[in-house]
Amino acid sequence: MDESCKEKFKMKFYLLAVQLNAIILIFAVGVMLLFIGPVQYRIPIFIITLLITLVLSIYFVKKYKETKAWLDEHGDKGKDT
């Protein structure tokens, strides 16, 4: 893999890692608010955070598959077989 491909992969990997951390954090905050949030808003806030998590998860899986395909295509160029 040449240097420009390595840099692209690093950026793609970094963005996926940040997005996955955001998904986990949003879900955790939603669960916490389910137990300690204002009583009248507990269920709606949890449902909203659950929906946000679901949408971000679908987007994450799509981007992960694209990045994996890109890596499969560009990853073997520099190897000697």
Backbone torsions as a table, in degrees:
resi	resn	phi	psi	omega
1	MET	NA	129.4	-179.7
2	ASP	-79.0	173.3	-173.3
3	GLU	-64.4	-39.0	-178.8
4	SER	-67.2	-37.0	177.0
5	CYS	-68.1	-37.3	177.2
6	LYS	-62.2	-42.4	179.7
7	GLU	-65.8	-40.9	177.3
8	LYS	-62.6	-42.9	180.0
9	PHE	-64.9	-41.1	178.4
10	LYS	-59.0	-42.8	-179.7
11	MET	-67.7	-43.0	178.0
12	LYS	-61.5	-44.4	179.5
13	PHE	-64.2	-43.4	179.6
14	TYR	-60.7	-45.9	-179.4
15	LEU	-64.4	-39.4	177.0
16	LEU	-65.1	-40.2	179.7
17	ALA	-65.0	-42.5	178.5
18	VAL	-64.6	-42.2	180.0
19	GLN	-64.9	-41.4	178.4
20	LEU	-64.3	-40.6	176.6
21	ASN	-63.5	-38.2	178.2
22	ALA	-65.3	-40.7	178.7
23	ILE	-60.8	-47.2	-179.8
24	ILE	-63.3	-43.2	-179.3
25	LEU	-64.9	-44.4	179.9
26	ILE	-62.6	-42.5	178.3
27	PHE	-63.7	-43.2	-179.9
28	ALA	-63.4	-41.7	177.8
29	VAL	-64.2	-39.6	177.5
30	GLY	-61.6	-42.4	178.5
31	VAL	-66.7	-41.5	177.9
32	MET	-62.1	-43.6	-179.9
33	LEU	-67.5	-24.7	175.9
34	LEU	-62.9	-32.3	-178.3
35	PHE	-97.0	-31.6	-174.0
36	ILE	-117.9	2.3	-179.1
37	GLY	-77.1	171.7	175.7
38	PRO	-59.2	138.6	-171.0
39	VAL	-56.0	-45.1	-175.5
40	GLN	-72.3	-15.4	-177.8
41	TYR	-110.6	1.6	-174.9
42	ARG	-59.9	-54.5	-176.3
43	ILE	-67.0	-47.8	179.1
44	PRO	-60.7	-40.5	179.0
45	ILE	-64.4	-41.9	179.5
46	PHE	-64.1	-41.8	179.5
47	ILE	-65.1	-41.7	179.2
48	ILE	-63.7	-46.2	179.3
49	THR	-66.8	-33.2	176.9
50	LEU	-66.0	-41.3	178.0
51	LEU	-66.1	-41.4	177.5
52	ILE	-61.6	-43.5	178.6
53	THR	-62.1	-42.0	180.0
54	LEU	-63.8	-45.3	179.4
55	VAL	-63.3	-45.8	178.8
56	LEU	-64.5	-34.5	178.5
57	SER	-66.0	-41.7	178.1
58	ILE	-63.3	-43.8	177.7
59	TYR	-63.7	-40.1	178.9
60	PHE	-61.5	-46.3	-179.2
61	VAL	-62.1	-40.8	178.4
62	LYS	-61.5	-48.0	-179.8
63	LYS	-67.2	-35.1	177.7
64	TYR	-62.7	-44.9	179.8
65	LYS	-64.7	-39.3	177.3
66	GLU	-63.7	-43.5	-179.8
67	THR	-66.5	-39.8	178.5
68	LYS	-64.0	-42.2	177.7
69	ALA	-64.7	-41.0	178.4
70	TRP	-62.0	-42.7	-179.2
71	LEU	-67.6	-38.9	177.0
72	ASP	-62.0	-35.5	-179.5
73	GLU	-74.7	-42.5	-173.8
74	HIS	-98.7	-12.9	-173.3
75	GLY	-73.1	-29.4	-174.4
76	ASP	-94.3	2.3	-175.0
77	LYS	-64.6	-36.0	-175.1
78	GLY	-91.8	-1.9	-176.5
79	LYS	-82.3	144.5	173.5
80	ASP	-95.3	127.9	179.8
81	THR	-114.1	NA	NA
